[in-house]
Amino acid sequence: MYENEYRRKLCTPEDAAAWVNSGDTVFVPGGAITPTVFAKALYDRKDQLERVRVLNYLPLAALD
């Protein structure tokens, strides 16, 4: 029933990180559900963004 909508909303981590703008606040869940590939894609944009607040709880891995 919702499969088409789900497929339409799928994107790469880089596409998701491209939605973040300077001044935004992003919550990245922690623990076992940490989206590390998205966090890395967002980190890779660090030179393009300013004043982005990333809120996280219980990170399990370093990004670099």
PDB file of N, CA, C, O and CB in Angstrom:
ATOM      1  N   MET A   1       0.818  -1.199   0.000  1.00  0.00           N
ATOM      2  CA  MET A   1       0.000   0.000   0.000  1.00  0.00           C
ATOM      3  C   MET A   1       0.860   1.261   0.000  1.00  0.00           C
ATOM      4  O   MET A   1       0.606   2.185  -0.772  1.00  0.00           O
ATOM      5  CB  MET A   1      -0.930   0.000   1.202  1.00  0.00           C
ATOM      6  N   TYR A   2       1.869   1.301   0.856  1.00  0.00           N
ATOM      7  CA  TYR A   2       2.720   2.482   0.956  1.00  0.00           C
ATOM      8  C   TYR A   2       4.093   2.272   0.320  1.00  0.00           C
ATOM      9  O   TYR A   2       4.982   3.111   0.465  1.00  0.00           O
ATOM     10  CB  TYR A   2       2.886   2.871   2.404  1.00  0.00           C
ATOM     11  N   GLU A   3       4.263   1.168  -0.374  1.00  0.00           N
ATOM     12  CA  GLU A   3       5.570   0.858  -0.944  1.00  0.00           C
ATOM     13  C   GLU A   3       6.040   1.916  -1.939  1.00  0.00           C
ATOM     14  O   GLU A   3       7.215   2.284  -1.947  1.00  0.00           O
ATOM     15  CB  GLU A   3       5.527  -0.493  -1.620  1.00  0.00           C
ATOM     16  N   ASN A   4       5.128   2.406  -2.775  1.00  0.00           N
ATOM     17  CA  ASN A   4       5.515   3.413  -3.765  1.00  0.00           C
ATOM     18  C   ASN A   4       5.943   4.712  -3.100  1.00  0.00           C
ATOM     19  O   ASN A   4       6.920   5.336  -3.515  1.00  0.00           O
ATOM     20  CB  ASN A   4       4.364   3.681  -4.730  1.00  0.00           C
ATOM     21  N   GLU A   5       5.216   5.118  -2.071  1.00  0.00           N
ATOM     22  CA  GLU A   5       5.588   6.337  -1.351  1.00  0.00           C
ATOM     23  C   GLU A   5       6.936   6.156  -0.671  1.00  0.00           C
ATOM     24  O   GLU A   5       7.769   7.062  -0.689  1.00  0.00           O
ATOM     25  CB  GLU A   5       4.512   6.709  -0.311  1.00  0.00           C
ATOM     26  N   TYR A   6       7.155   4.987  -0.071  1.00  0.00           N
ATOM     27  CA  TYR A   6       8.435   4.690   0.571  1.00  0.00           C
ATOM     28  C   TYR A   6       9.574   4.784  -0.439  1.00  0.00           C
ATOM     29  O   TYR A   6      10.585   5.434  -0.175  1.00  0.00           O
ATOM     30  CB  TYR A   6       8.407   3.289   1.215  1.00  0.00           C
ATOM     31  N   ARG A   7       9.418   4.146  -1.579  1.00  0.00           N
ATOM     32  CA  ARG A   7      10.465   4.168  -2.613  1.00  0.00           C
ATOM     33  C   ARG A   7      10.711   5.590  -3.118  1.00  0.00           C
ATOM     34  O   ARG A   7      11.849   5.966  -3.397  1.00  0.00           O
ATOM     35  CB  ARG A   7      10.076   3.251  -3.792  1.00  0.00           C
ATOM     36  N   ARG A   8       9.646   6.373  -3.234  1.00  0.00           N
ATOM     37  CA  ARG A   8       9.778   7.752  -3.714  1.00  0.00           C
ATOM     38  C   ARG A   8      10.606   8.598  -2.748  1.00  0.00           C
ATOM     39  O   ARG A   8      11.298   9.526  -3.168  1.00  0.00           O
ATOM     40  CB  ARG A   8       8.393   8.384  -3.910  1.00  0.00           C
ATOM     41  N   LYS A   9      10.534   8.278  -1.451  1.00  0.00           N
ATOM     42  CA  LYS A   9      11.233   9.063  -0.437  1.00  0.00           C
ATOM     43  C   LYS A   9      12.655   8.584  -0.165  1.00  0.00           C
ATOM     44  O   LYS A   9      13.408   9.266   0.531  1.00  0.00           O
ATOM     45  CB  LYS A   9      10.455   9.039   0.839  1.00  0.00           C
ATOM     46  N   LEU A  10      13.030   7.445  -0.691  1.00  0.00           N
ATOM     47  CA  LEU A  10      14.393   6.952  -0.476  1.00  0.00           C
ATOM     48  C   LEU A  10      15.404   7.898  -1.118  1.00  0.00           C
ATOM     49  O   LEU A  10      15.167   8.441  -2.197  1.00  0.00           O
ATOM     50  CB  LEU A  10      14.555   5.525  -1.050  1.00  0.00           C
ATOM     51  N   CYS A  11      16.531   8.087  -0.440  1.00  0.00           N
ATOM     52  CA  CYS A  11      17.594   8.915  -0.998  1.00  0.00           C
ATOM     53  C   CYS A  11      18.928   8.443  -0.424  1.00  0.00           C
ATOM     54  O   CYS A  11      18.969   7.650   0.516  1.00  0.00           O
ATOM     55  CB  CYS A  11      17.353  10.429  -0.689  1.00  0.00           C
ATOM     56  N   THR A  12      19.991   8.934  -0.992  1.00  0.00           N
ATOM     57  CA  THR A  12      21.322   8.592  -0.502  1.00  0.00           C
ATOM     58  C   THR A  12      21.626   9.437   0.734  1.00  0.00           C
ATOM     59  O   THR A  12      20.980  10.461   0.956  1.00  0.00           O
ATOM     60  CB  THR A  12      22.401   8.813  -1.608  1.00  0.00           C
ATOM     61  N   PRO A  13      22.601   9.018   1.537  1.00  0.00           N
ATOM     62  CA  PRO A  13      23.015   9.848   2.670  1.00  0.00           C
ATOM     63  C   PRO A  13      23.463  11.243   2.218  1.00  0.00           C
ATOM     64  O   PRO A  13      23.211  12.234   2.904  1.00  0.00           O
ATOM     65  CB  PRO A  13      24.148   9.160   3.437  1.00  0.00           C
ATOM     66  N   GLU A  14      24.122  11.312   1.070  1.00  0.00           N
ATOM     67  CA  GLU A  14      24.570  12.598   0.549  1.00  0.00           C
ATOM     68  C   GLU A  14      23.395  13.497   0.177  1.00  0.00           C
ATOM     69  O   GLU A  14      23.436  14.706   0.404  1.00  0.00           O
ATOM     70  CB  GLU A  14      25.467  12.388  -0.662  1.00  0.00           C
ATOM     71  N   ASP A  15      22.349  12.905  -0.393  1.00  0.00           N
ATOM     72  CA  ASP A  15      21.142  13.681  -0.716  1.00  0.00           C
ATOM     73  C   ASP A  15      20.490  14.216   0.557  1.00  0.00           C
ATOM     74  O   ASP A  15      20.054  15.367   0.603  1.00  0.00           O
ATOM     75  CB  ASP A  15      20.134  12.815  -1.505  1.00  0.00           C
ATOM     76  N   ALA A  16      20.427  13.375   1.584  1.00  0.00           N
ATOM     77  CA  ALA A  16      19.827  13.804   2.853  1.00  0.00           C
ATOM     78  C   ALA A  16      20.652  14.924   3.479  1.00  0.00           C
ATOM     79  O   ALA A  16      20.089  15.893   3.989  1.00  0.00           O
ATOM     80  CB  ALA A  16      19.712  12.613   3.832  1.00  0.00           C
ATOM     81  N   ALA A  17      21.968  14.803   3.447  1.00  0.00           N
ATOM     82  CA  ALA A  17      22.840  15.834   4.014  1.00  0.00           C
ATOM     83  C   ALA A  17      22.728  17.139   3.233  1.00  0.00           C
ATOM     84  O   ALA A  17      22.944  18.215   3.791  1.00  0.00           O
ATOM     85  CB  ALA A  17      24.297  15.353   4.027  1.00  0.00           C
ATOM     86  N   ALA A  18      22.395  17.054   1.965  1.00  0.00           N
ATOM     87  CA  ALA A  18      22.259  18.261   1.135  1.00  0.00           C
ATOM     88  C   ALA A  18      21.062  19.101   1.561  1.00  0.00           C
ATOM     89  O   ALA A  18      21.008  20.289   1.241  1.00  0.00           O
ATOM     90  CB  ALA A  18      22.124  17.880  -0.343  1.00  0.00           C
ATOM     91  N   TRP A  19      20.101  18.520   2.272  1.00  0.00           N
ATOM     92  CA  TRP A  19      18.939  19.261   2.765  1.00  0.00           C
ATOM     93  C   TRP A  19      19.288  20.150   3.949  1.00  0.00           C
ATOM     94  O   TRP A  19      18.520  21.050   4.287  1.00  0.00           O
ATOM     95  CB  TRP A  19      17.834  18.298   3.158  1.00  0.00           C
ATOM     96  N   VAL A  20      20.429  19.916   4.585  1.00  0.00           N
ATOM     97  CA  VAL A  20      20.820  20.688   5.763  1.00  0.00           C
ATOM     98  C   VAL A  20      21.401  22.019   5.309  1.00  0.00           C
ATOM     99  O   VAL A  20      22.246  22.068   4.415  1.00  0.00           O
ATOM    100  CB  VAL A  20      21.846  19.905   6.635  1.00  0.00           C
ATOM    101  N   ASN A  21      20.941  23.099   5.934  1.00  0.00           N
ATOM    102  CA  ASN A  21      21.405  24.447   5.614  1.00  0.00           C
ATOM    103  C   ASN A  21      22.133  25.050   6.809  1.00  0.00           C
ATOM    104  O   ASN A  21      21.955  24.608   7.944  1.00  0.00           O
ATOM    105  CB  ASN A  21      20.223  25.346   5.195  1.00  0.00           C
ATOM    106  N   SER A  22      22.946  26.051   6.547  1.00  0.00           N
ATOM    107  CA  SER A  22      23.604  26.774   7.631  1.00  0.00           C
ATOM    108  C   SER A  22      22.561  27.275   8.613  1.00  0.00           C
ATOM    109  O   SER A  22      21.505  27.771   8.219  1.00  0.00           O
ATOM    110  CB  SER A  22      24.444  27.950   7.084  1.00  0.00           C
ATOM    111  N   GLY A  23      22.869  27.140   9.905  1.00  0.00           N
ATOM    112  CA  GLY A  23      21.965  27.581  10.949  1.00  0.00           C
ATOM    113  C   GLY A  23      20.957  26.530  11.390  1.00  0.00           C
ATOM    114  O   GLY A  23      20.241  26.746  12.368  1.00  0.00           O
ATOM    115  N   ASP A  24      20.881  25.410  10.702  1.00  0.00           N
ATOM    116  CA  ASP A  24      19.934  24.354  11.065  1.00  0.00           C
ATOM    117  C   ASP A  24      20.380  23.615  12.323  1.00  0.00           C
ATOM    118  O   ASP A  24      21.551  23.640  12.699  1.00  0.00           O
ATOM    119  CB  ASP A  24      19.773  23.365   9.909  1.00  0.00           C
ATOM    120  N   THR A  25      19.422  22.963  12.956  1.00  0.00           N
ATOM    121  CA  THR A  25      19.694  22.026  14.042  1.00  0.00           C
ATOM    122  C   THR A  25      19.257  20.652  13.565  1.00  0.00           C
ATOM    123  O   THR A  25      18.138  20.477  13.082  1.00  0.00           O
ATOM    124  CB  THR A  25      18.954  22.437  15.373  1.00  0.00           C
ATOM    125  N   VAL A  26      20.149  19.678  13.703  1.00  0.00           N
ATOM    126  CA  VAL A  26      19.883  18.317  13.244  1.00  0.00           C
ATOM    127  C   VAL A  26      20.009  17.383  14.437  1.00  0.00           C
ATOM    128  O   VAL A  26      21.001  17.428  15.164  1.00  0.00           O
ATOM    129  CB  VAL A  26      20.861  17.898  12.094  1.00  0.00           C
ATOM    130  N   PHE A  27      19.004  16.537  14.640  1.00  0.00           N
ATOM    131  CA  PHE A  27      19.101  15.511  15.673  1.00  0.00           C
ATOM    132  C   PHE A  27      19.481  14.205  15.008  1.00  0.00           C
ATOM    133  O   PHE A  27      18.791  13.726  14.109  1.00  0.00           O
ATOM    134  CB  PHE A  27      17.768  15.368  16.467  1.00  0.00           C
ATOM    135  N   VAL A  28      20.596  13.631  15.463  1.00  0.00           N
ATOM    136  CA  VAL A  28      21.061  12.349  14.962  1.00  0.00           C
ATOM    137  C   VAL A  28      20.899  11.346  16.097  1.00  0.00           C
ATOM    138  O   VAL A  28      21.570  11.472  17.121  1.00  0.00           O
ATOM    139  CB  VAL A  28      22.554  12.423  14.456  1.00  0.00           C
ATOM    140  N   PRO A  29      20.017  10.345  15.941  1.00  0.00           N
ATOM    141  CA  PRO A  29      19.805   9.397  17.031  1.00  0.00           C
ATOM    142  C   PRO A  29      21.091   8.659  17.390  1.00  0.00           C
ATOM    143  O   PRO A  29      21.990   8.505  16.563  1.00  0.00           O
ATOM    144  CB  PRO A  29      18.719   8.397  16.654  1.00  0.00           C
ATOM    145  N   GLY A  30      21.158   8.215  18.615  1.00  0.00           N
ATOM    146  CA  GLY A  30      22.352   7.523  19.077  1.00  0.00           C
ATOM    147  C   GLY A  30      22.123   6.043  19.282  1.00  0.00           C
ATOM    148  O   GLY A  30      21.082   5.497  18.916  1.00  0.00           O
ATOM    149  N   GLY A  31      23.102   5.416  19.865  1.00  0.00           N
ATOM    150  CA  GLY A  31      23.006   3.994  20.144  1.00  0.00           C
ATOM    151  C   GLY A  31      23.086   3.172  18.877  1.00  0.00           C
ATOM    152  O   GLY A  31      23.775   3.533  17.923  1.00  0.00           O
ATOM    153  N   ALA A  32      22.375   2.069  18.882  1.00  0.00           N
ATOM    154  CA  ALA A  32      22.416   1.138  17.756  1.00  0.00           C
ATOM    155  C   ALA A  32      21.779   1.694  16.494  1.00  0.00           C
ATOM    156  O   ALA A  32      21.986   1.145  15.411  1.00  0.00           O
ATOM    157  CB  ALA A  32      21.733  -0.139  18.131  1.00  0.00           C
ATOM    158  N   ILE A  33      21.007   2.776  16.607  1.00  0.00           N
ATOM    159  CA  ILE A  33      20.346   3.324  15.415  1.00  0.00           C
ATOM    160  C   ILE A  33      21.044   4.578  14.880  1.00  0.00           C
ATOM    161  O   ILE A  33      20.463   5.309  14.078  1.00  0.00           O
ATOM    162  CB  ILE A  33      18.894   3.649  15.734  1.00  0.00           C
ATOM    163  N   THR A  34      22.273   4.832  15.309  1.00  0.00           N
ATOM    164  CA  THR A  34      23.012   5.987  14.794  1.00  0.00           C
ATOM    165  C   THR A  34      23.189   5.853  13.279  1.00  0.00           C
ATOM    166  O   THR A  34      23.746   4.858  12.815  1.00  0.00           O
ATOM    167  CB  THR A  34      24.397   6.115  15.497  1.00  0.00           C
ATOM    168  N   PRO A  35      22.725   6.834  12.503  1.00  0.00           N
ATOM    169  CA  PRO A  35      22.885   6.772  11.047  1.00  0.00           C
ATOM    170  C   PRO A  35      24.289   7.255  10.657  1.00  0.00           C
ATOM    171  O   PRO A  35      24.465   8.387  10.206  1.00  0.00           O
ATOM    172  CB  PRO A  35      21.792   7.632  10.335  1.00  0.00           C
ATOM    173  N   THR A  36      25.266   6.393  10.834  1.00  0.00           N
ATOM    174  CA  THR A  36      26.663   6.799  10.656  1.00  0.00           C
ATOM    175  C   THR A  36      26.972   7.255   9.236  1.00  0.00           C
ATOM    176  O   THR A  36      27.794   8.152   9.049  1.00  0.00           O
ATOM    177  CB  THR A  36      27.577   5.659  11.025  1.00  0.00           C
ATOM    178  N   VAL A  37      26.333   6.658   8.229  1.00  0.00           N
ATOM    179  CA  VAL A  37      26.618   7.087   6.858  1.00  0.00           C
ATOM    180  C   VAL A  37      26.070   8.493   6.602  1.00  0.00           C
ATOM    181  O   VAL A  37      26.679   9.272   5.869  1.00  0.00           O
ATOM    182  CB  VAL A  37      26.017   6.089   5.847  1.00  0.00           C
ATOM    183  N   PHE A  38      24.917   8.821   7.207  1.00  0.00           N
ATOM    184  CA  PHE A  38      24.398  10.191   7.095  1.00  0.00           C
ATOM    185  C   PHE A  38      25.296  11.157   7.859  1.00  0.00           C
ATOM    186  O   PHE A  38      25.615  12.233   7.352  1.00  0.00           O
ATOM    187  CB  PHE A  38      22.946  10.274   7.629  1.00  0.00           C
ATOM    188  N   ALA A  39      25.705  10.789   9.065  1.00  0.00           N
ATOM    189  CA  ALA A  39      26.575  11.652   9.864  1.00  0.00           C
ATOM    190  C   ALA A  39      27.879  11.936   9.118  1.00  0.00           C
ATOM    191  O   ALA A  39      28.381  13.059   9.155  1.00  0.00           O
ATOM    192  CB  ALA A  39      26.872  11.004  11.233  1.00  0.00           C
ATOM    193  N   LYS A  40      28.428  10.930   8.445  1.00  0.00           N
ATOM    194  CA  LYS A  40      29.654  11.116   7.660  1.00  0.00           C
ATOM    195  C   LYS A  40      29.395  12.048   6.479  1.00  0.00           C
ATOM    196  O   LYS A  40      30.219  12.912   6.181  1.00  0.00           O
ATOM    197  CB  LYS A  40      30.193   9.755   7.159  1.00  0.00           C
ATOM    198  N   ALA A  41      28.263  11.881   5.807  1.00  0.00           N
ATOM    199  CA  ALA A  41      27.923  12.751   4.670  1.00  0.00           C
ATOM    200  C   ALA A  41      27.757  14.194   5.132  1.00  0.00           C
ATOM    201  O   ALA A  41      28.172  15.120   4.436  1.00  0.00           O
ATOM    202  CB  ALA A  41      26.630  12.265   3.975  1.00  0.00           C
ATOM    203  N   LEU A  42      27.155  14.389   6.300  1.00  0.00           N
ATOM    204  CA  LEU A  42      27.008  15.736   6.844  1.00  0.00           C
ATOM    205  C   LEU A  42      28.370  16.296   7.237  1.00  0.00           C
ATOM    206  O   LEU A  42      28.657  17.464   6.973  1.00  0.00           O
ATOM    207  CB  LEU A  42      26.056  15.733   8.057  1.00  0.00           C
ATOM    208  N   TYR A  43      29.200  15.490   7.857  1.00  0.00           N
ATOM    209  CA  TYR A  43      30.556  15.909   8.227  1.00  0.00           C
ATOM    210  C   TYR A  43      31.351  16.324   6.988  1.00  0.00           C
ATOM    211  O   TYR A  43      32.123  17.282   7.037  1.00  0.00           O
ATOM    212  CB  TYR A  43      31.288  14.773   8.973  1.00  0.00           C
ATOM    213  N   ASP A  44      31.167  15.620   5.904  1.00  0.00           N
ATOM    214  CA  ASP A  44      31.883  15.945   4.661  1.00  0.00           C
ATOM    215  C   ASP A  44      31.496  17.317   4.116  1.00  0.00           C
ATOM    216  O   ASP A  44      32.224  17.870   3.292  1.00  0.00           O
ATOM    217  CB  ASP A  44      31.608  14.880   3.604  1.00  0.00           C
ATOM    218  N   ARG A  45      30.374  17.879   4.552  1.00  0.00           N
ATOM    219  CA  ARG A  45      29.931  19.208   4.125  1.00  0.00           C
ATOM    220  C   ARG A  45      30.365  20.313   5.078  1.00  0.00           C
ATOM    221  O   ARG A  45      29.914  21.451   4.947  1.00  0.00           O
ATOM    222  CB  ARG A  45      28.432  19.227   3.989  1.00  0.00           C
ATOM    223  N   LYS A  46      31.229  19.999   6.030  1.00  0.00           N
ATOM    224  CA  LYS A  46      31.585  20.948   7.092  1.00  0.00           C
ATOM    225  C   LYS A  46      32.125  22.267   6.550  1.00  0.00           C
ATOM    226  O   LYS A  46      31.933  23.302   7.188  1.00  0.00           O
ATOM    227  CB  LYS A  46      32.611  20.327   8.014  1.00  0.00           C
ATOM    228  N   ASP A  47      32.786  22.269   5.413  1.00  0.00           N
ATOM    229  CA  ASP A  47      33.331  23.501   4.856  1.00  0.00           C
ATOM    230  C   ASP A  47      32.275  24.332   4.124  1.00  0.00           C
ATOM    231  O   ASP A  47      32.527  25.486   3.777  1.00  0.00           O
ATOM    232  CB  ASP A  47      34.467  23.177   3.913  1.00  0.00           C
ATOM    233  N   GLN A  48      31.108  23.758   3.890  1.00  0.00           N
ATOM    234  CA  GLN A  48      30.031  24.450   3.182  1.00  0.00           C
ATOM    235  C   GLN A  48      28.994  25.040   4.129  1.00  0.00           C
ATOM    236  O   GLN A  48      28.165  25.849   3.712  1.00  0.00           O
ATOM    237  CB  GLN A  48      29.355  23.502   2.220  1.00  0.00           C
ATOM    238  N   LEU A  49      29.033  24.642   5.403  1.00  0.00           N
ATOM    239  CA  LEU A  49      27.986  25.018   6.348  1.00  0.00           C
ATOM    240  C   LEU A  49      28.552  25.803   7.523  1.00  0.00           C
ATOM    241  O   LEU A  49      29.719  25.651   7.883  1.00  0.00           O
ATOM    242  CB  LEU A  49      27.260  23.779   6.853  1.00  0.00           C
ATOM    243  N   GLU A  50      27.719  26.636   8.110  1.00  0.00           N
ATOM    244  CA  GLU A  50      28.087  27.390   9.313  1.00  0.00           C
ATOM    245  C   GLU A  50      26.978  27.255  10.343  1.00  0.00           C
ATOM    246  O   GLU A  50      25.799  27.189   9.998  1.00  0.00           O
ATOM    247  CB  GLU A  50      28.347  28.890   8.982  1.00  0.00           C
ATOM    248  N   ARG A  51      27.366  27.214  11.604  1.00  0.00           N
ATOM    249  CA  ARG A  51      26.438  27.239  12.735  1.00  0.00           C
ATOM    250  C   ARG A  51      25.385  26.123  12.685  1.00  0.00           C
ATOM    251  O   ARG A  51      24.235  26.347  13.063  1.00  0.00           O
ATOM    252  CB  ARG A  51      25.745  28.577  12.786  1.00  0.00           C
ATOM    253  N   VAL A  52      25.762  24.943  12.231  1.00  0.00           N
ATOM    254  CA  VAL A  52      24.854  23.807  12.265  1.00  0.00           C
ATOM    255  C   VAL A  52      25.034  23.105  13.604  1.00  0.00           C
ATOM    256  O   VAL A  52      26.140  22.700  13.964  1.00  0.00           O
ATOM    257  CB  VAL A  52      25.113  22.828  11.069  1.00  0.00           C
ATOM    258  N   ARG A  53      23.934  22.967  14.334  1.00  0.00           N
ATOM    259  CA  ARG A  53      23.977  22.255  15.614  1.00  0.00           C
ATOM    260  C   ARG A  53      23.560  20.817  15.364  1.00  0.00           C
ATOM    261  O   ARG A  53      22.494  20.554  14.807  1.00  0.00           O
ATOM    262  CB  ARG A  53      23.051  22.933  16.685  1.00  0.00           C
ATOM    263  N   VAL A  54      24.409  19.890  15.781  1.00  0.00           N
ATOM    264  CA  VAL A  54      24.093  18.468  15.662  1.00  0.00           C
ATOM    265  C   VAL A  54      23.892  17.939  17.070  1.00  0.00           C
ATOM    266  O   VAL A  54      24.823  17.920  17.875  1.00  0.00           O
ATOM    267  CB  VAL A  54      25.225  17.674  14.903  1.00  0.00           C
ATOM    268  N   LEU A  55      22.687  17.514  17.359  1.00  0.00           N
ATOM    269  CA  LEU A  55      22.365  16.959  18.664  1.00  0.00           C
ATOM    270  C   LEU A  55      22.423  15.446  18.554  1.00  0.00           C
ATOM    271  O   LEU A  55      21.895  14.862  17.609  1.00  0.00           O
ATOM    272  CB  LEU A  55      20.965  17.439  19.162  1.00  0.00           C
ATOM    273  N   ASN A  56      23.070  14.816  19.530  1.00  0.00           N
ATOM    274  CA  ASN A  56      23.254  13.377  19.494  1.00  0.00           C
ATOM    275  C   ASN A  56      23.297  12.846  20.912  1.00  0.00           C
ATOM    276  O   ASN A  56      23.699  13.549  21.839  1.00  0.00           O
ATOM    277  CB  ASN A  56      24.536  13.000  18.729  1.00  0.00           C
ATOM    278  N   TYR A  57      22.888  11.629  21.069  1.00  0.00           N
ATOM    279  CA  TYR A  57      22.976  10.960  22.353  1.00  0.00           C
ATOM    280  C   TYR A  57      23.609   9.595  22.140  1.00  0.00           C
ATOM    281  O   TYR A  57      23.130   8.795  21.336  1.00  0.00           O
ATOM    282  CB  TYR A  57      21.577  10.834  23.021  1.00  0.00           C
ATOM    283  N   LEU A  58      24.677   9.339  22.858  1.00  0.00           N
ATOM    284  CA  LEU A  58      25.369   8.053  22.862  1.00  0.00           C
ATOM    285  C   LEU A  58      25.947   7.658  21.510  1.00  0.00           C
ATOM    286  O   LEU A  58      25.570   6.616  20.972  1.00  0.00           O
ATOM    287  CB  LEU A  58      24.435   6.989  23.321  1.00  0.00           C
ATOM    288  N   PRO A  59      26.842   8.446  20.948  1.00  0.00           N
ATOM    289  CA  PRO A  59      27.480   8.038  19.686  1.00  0.00           C
ATOM    290  C   PRO A  59      28.346   6.797  19.912  1.00  0.00           C
ATOM    291  O   PRO A  59      28.990   6.657  20.952  1.00  0.00           O
ATOM    292  CB  PRO A  59      28.340   9.197  19.102  1.00  0.00           C
ATOM    293  N   LEU A  60      28.351   5.916  18.942  1.00  0.00           N
ATOM    294  CA  LEU A  60      29.113   4.673  19.078  1.00  0.00           C
ATOM    295  C   LEU A  60      30.396   4.632  18.263  1.00  0.00           C
ATOM    296  O   LEU A  60      31.228   3.748  18.471  1.00  0.00           O
ATOM    297  CB  LEU A  60      28.258   3.527  18.685  1.00  0.00           C
ATOM    298  N   ALA A  61      30.573   5.577  17.332  1.00  0.00           N
ATOM    299  CA  ALA A  61      31.759   5.530  16.492  1.00  0.00           C
ATOM    300  C   ALA A  61      32.202   6.942  16.139  1.00  0.00           C
ATOM    301  O   ALA A  61      31.383   7.851  16.001  1.00  0.00           O
ATOM    302  CB  ALA A  61      31.491   4.714  15.217  1.00  0.00           C
ATOM    303  N   ALA A  62      33.519   7.109  15.996  1.00  0.00           N
ATOM    304  CA  ALA A  62      34.058   8.383  15.531  1.00  0.00           C
ATOM    305  C   ALA A  62      33.788   8.518  14.039  1.00  0.00           C
ATOM    306  O   ALA A  62      33.681   7.514  13.335  1.00  0.00           O
ATOM    307  CB  ALA A  62      35.582   8.492  15.831  1.00  0.00           C
ATOM    308  N   LEU A  63      33.677   9.753  13.551  1.00  0.00           N
ATOM    309  CA  LEU A  63      33.386   9.974  12.147  1.00  0.00           C
ATOM    310  C   LEU A  63      34.625  10.063  11.270  1.00  0.00           C
ATOM    311  O   LEU A  63      34.509   9.982  10.047  1.00  0.00           O
ATOM    312  CB  LEU A  63      32.591  11.214  11.998  1.00  0.00           C
ATOM    313  N   ASP A  64      35.787  10.225  11.845  1.00  0.00           N
ATOM    314  CA  ASP A  64      36.956  10.329  10.968  1.00  0.00           C
ATOM    315  C   ASP A  64      37.884   9.184  11.142  1.00  0.00           C
ATOM    316  O   ASP A  64      38.918   9.120  10.476  1.00  0.00           O
ATOM    317  CB  ASP A  64      37.693  11.600  11.211  1.00  0.00           C
TER     318      ASP A  64
END
